[in-house]
Amino acid sequence: MSESKMTLYHEIHKLKRLGFNISQIKRKVGVDRDTIRKYLGMDYEEMCAWTATLQNRQKKLGNHEEVIVQWLNEHPDLSATQIEDWLLEEYPSLKVGSSTIRINVNI
Protein backbone atom coordinates (compact mmCIF):
# COMPACT_ATOMS: atom_id res chain seq x y z
CA MET A 1 0.00 0.00 0.00
CA SER A 2 1.30 3.41 -0.88
CA GLU A 3 2.07 5.11 2.42
CA SER A 4 2.03 8.62 1.00
CA LYS A 5 -1.37 8.18 -0.64
CA MET A 6 -2.84 6.64 2.52
CA THR A 7 -1.38 9.45 4.63
CA LEU A 8 -2.93 11.99 2.27
CA TYR A 9 -6.25 10.09 2.36
CA HIS A 10 -6.31 10.21 6.17
CA GLU A 11 -5.33 13.90 6.26
CA ILE A 12 -8.07 14.87 3.79
CA HIS A 13 -10.72 12.94 5.72
CA LYS A 14 -9.52 14.40 9.02
CA LEU A 15 -9.73 17.96 7.69
CA LYS A 16 -13.20 17.30 6.28
CA ARG A 17 -14.36 15.95 9.68
CA LEU A 18 -13.00 19.14 11.25
CA GLY A 19 -15.27 21.17 8.98
CA PHE A 20 -12.86 22.40 6.32
CA ASN A 21 -14.28 22.80 2.81
CA ILE A 22 -12.57 21.51 -0.35
CA SER A 23 -10.86 24.84 -1.12
CA GLN A 24 -9.41 25.01 2.39
CA ILE A 25 -8.27 21.38 2.22
CA LYS A 26 -6.63 22.11 -1.15
CA ARG A 27 -4.59 24.92 0.36
CA LYS A 28 -3.59 22.83 3.37
CA VAL A 29 -2.55 19.61 1.63
CA GLY A 30 -1.48 20.98 -1.77
CA VAL A 31 -3.41 18.68 -4.12
CA ASP A 32 -6.07 19.60 -6.63
CA ARG A 33 -9.79 19.56 -5.94
CA ASP A 34 -10.43 16.51 -8.11
CA THR A 35 -8.01 14.45 -6.02
CA ILE A 36 -9.67 15.66 -2.83
CA ARG A 37 -13.12 14.76 -4.15
CA LYS A 38 -11.86 11.35 -5.28
CA TYR A 39 -10.38 10.59 -1.86
CA LEU A 40 -13.47 11.87 -0.04
CA GLY A 41 -15.62 9.65 -2.25
CA MET A 42 -13.74 6.51 -1.19
CA ASP A 43 -14.14 4.61 2.02
CA TYR A 44 -11.09 3.03 3.65
CA GLU A 45 -11.53 -0.37 1.95
CA GLU A 46 -11.87 1.24 -1.49
CA MET A 47 -8.74 3.30 -0.87
CA CYS A 48 -6.79 0.20 0.18
CA ALA A 49 -7.93 -1.67 -2.93
CA TRP A 50 -7.06 1.26 -5.20
CA THR A 51 -3.57 1.75 -3.75
CA ALA A 52 -2.93 -2.00 -4.09
CA THR A 53 -3.63 -1.77 -7.83
CA LEU A 54 -1.10 1.05 -8.13
CA GLN A 55 1.70 -1.17 -6.89
CA ASN A 56 1.01 -3.80 -9.54
CA ARG A 57 1.09 -1.46 -12.52
CA GLN A 58 4.00 -1.54 -14.92
CA LYS A 59 5.98 1.70 -14.87
CA LYS A 60 5.75 3.63 -18.13
CA LEU A 61 9.47 4.36 -18.18
CA GLY A 62 10.55 0.99 -16.78
CA ASN A 63 11.91 -0.24 -20.11
CA HIS A 64 13.84 3.01 -20.59
CA GLU A 65 15.25 3.42 -17.09
CA GLU A 66 18.74 2.17 -17.99
CA VAL A 67 19.18 4.58 -20.88
CA ILE A 68 17.90 7.51 -18.79
CA VAL A 69 20.37 6.70 -16.00
CA GLN A 70 23.16 6.38 -18.57
CA TRP A 71 22.31 9.78 -20.08
CA LEU A 72 22.21 11.39 -16.63
CA ASN A 73 25.54 9.82 -15.66
CA GLU A 74 27.13 11.14 -18.83
CA HIS A 75 25.39 14.53 -18.63
CA PRO A 76 24.34 15.27 -15.03
CA ASP A 77 23.00 18.71 -15.95
CA LEU A 78 20.36 17.37 -18.36
CA SER A 79 16.86 18.65 -17.68
CA ALA A 80 13.73 16.53 -17.73
CA THR A 81 12.69 18.37 -20.90
CA GLN A 82 15.92 17.37 -22.63
CA ILE A 83 15.46 13.76 -21.48
CA GLU A 84 11.93 13.84 -22.91
CA ASP A 85 13.22 15.15 -26.25
CA TRP A 86 15.90 12.48 -26.40
CA LEU A 87 13.45 9.72 -25.47
CA LEU A 88 10.99 10.76 -28.15
CA GLU A 89 13.78 10.92 -30.74
CA GLU A 90 15.02 7.44 -29.81
CA TYR A 91 11.59 5.90 -29.21
CA PRO A 92 8.99 7.75 -31.33
CA SER A 93 6.19 5.36 -30.34
CA LEU A 94 6.69 6.04 -26.60
CA LYS A 95 3.48 7.34 -25.04
CA VAL A 96 4.34 9.13 -21.82
CA GLY A 97 3.47 12.52 -20.41
CA SER A 98 5.97 15.23 -19.58
CA SER A 99 5.00 15.09 -15.91
CA THR A 100 5.86 11.37 -15.73
CA ILE A 101 9.32 12.09 -17.09
CA ARG A 102 9.82 15.04 -14.73
CA ILE A 103 8.81 12.95 -11.70
CA ASN A 104 11.12 10.09 -12.64
CA VAL A 105 14.10 12.23 -13.62
CA ASN A 106 13.93 14.49 -10.57
CA ILE A 107 13.90 11.69 -8.02
HELIX and SHEET records of a PDB file:
HELIX    1   1 GLU A    3  ARG A   17  1                                  15    
HELIX    2   2 ILE A   22  VAL A   29  1                                   8    
HELIX    3   3 ARG A   33  LEU A   40  1                                   8    
HELIX    4   4 TYR A   44  GLN A   55  1                                  12    
HELIX    5   5 GLY A   62  HIS A   64  5                                   3    
HELIX    6   6 GLU A   65  GLU A   74  1                                  10    
HELIX    7   7 ALA A   80  GLU A   90  1                                  11    
HELIX    8   8 SER A   98  VAL A  105  1                                   8    
END                                                                             
